[in-house]
C-alpha cells in the first residue's frame, strides 16, 4: 500500500493537479462588498445584455415584418376614441344650462354667452350660478318666447334670422308686445347688439313680414312721393343701404311674386312708370348686381329671387334706424 501511494504521488498528473490547487490557495481573496447595489451586478449586466439583444431582435423583426393594417387601424381608432371622449367631456363642462319660465332648458357654451351677453360674462367670471356644479341659471322673469329666440340666436352664432321670431309674433305697430318682450330680454341680458345685430335682423324681418313697411319708410325719407313714384336716388356711402332699399322697393312693386318671370320689355315699361327720371337699363343692371334681380343669359327674361333676412342684413352694416326695438 505504501509503495502504491508513493507511485501515485510521483505520477505527473497528480503533481500537476497539486500545483493547480496550490496556486488557487495562494491567490488573494477580494474583499466582500457591503453595498447591496453591487451585489448581483454581474447578473444584472448579463440580464441587460440579454434584454438589449432581445430588443435588437424585435427591432429587426419589426423592420422586416411591419404591423398588419388591421393592427394599425385598431390603434388609431383607439386613440381617436380617447381623444373624442376627452373633447366631449370638455364641451360638456363648458355648457351653461338656462331654465326659462315655461320649464324648458337651453344649453349654450359659456364662450358664446360671454361674447354676446355682459350679464352672463359677469356671472361666469364670478361663478354666480344658482347651481354651481351644473352651471345652471334661471330666468323666470323674462318672456320665455323672447328669451328663447334671443338665446337660440346666440347659440346659432351665425345670425340665423328665422330664430328671432316665434309662432304668434306680433308686428302690430300699435301693440308692440312681441318687440317689447325682445327689448326686455336684450336689456336684462345686456346683449352686445353690435356683434349680434339683432336690430338689423328684426328690421329685415319686418320688411319681409309687414306689407308696405319699406315703402312707408322710404316715403318718409323723401325718396318716393305719395303716389309711389321715385323722386331721387340716395347718394353717398352713408346712404348706400337706403339706395339698396329703394332698389328693393322698386323690384317688389314691379315683381311682387318671387320666381315669376317676365320679359325685358314689360320690365322696362313698369320701371319707366315708377322711375321716369332714371335710366331703366342702368336700373336693371344695378338690380342684378345687387342680387335683387336675375335674368337669363341673353337677357330675354327676368325674375325676382326669394328675399331673405340674411341677404338684407348682409347689406346693412349698422346703417338702419334702431327704432324697431
Buried (B, 14 or more C-beta within 10 A) or exposed (E): EEEEEEEEEEEEEEEEEEEEEEEEEEEEEEEEEEEEEEEEEEEEEEEEEEEEEEEEEEEEEEEEEEEEEEEEEEEEEEEEEEEEEEEEEEEEEBBBBBBBBEEEEBEBBBEBBBBBBEBBBEBBEEEEBEEEEEBBBBBEEBBBBBBBBBBBBBBEBEBBBBBBBBEEBBBEEEEBEBBBBBBBBBEBBBBBBEEBBBBBBBBBBBBBEEEEBBBEBBBEBEBBEEEBEBBEBBEEEEBBBBBBBBBBBBBBBBBEEEEEBBEBEEBBEBBEEBBEEBEBEEBBEBBBEBEBBBBEEEEEBBBBBEBBBBBBBEBBEEBBEEEBB
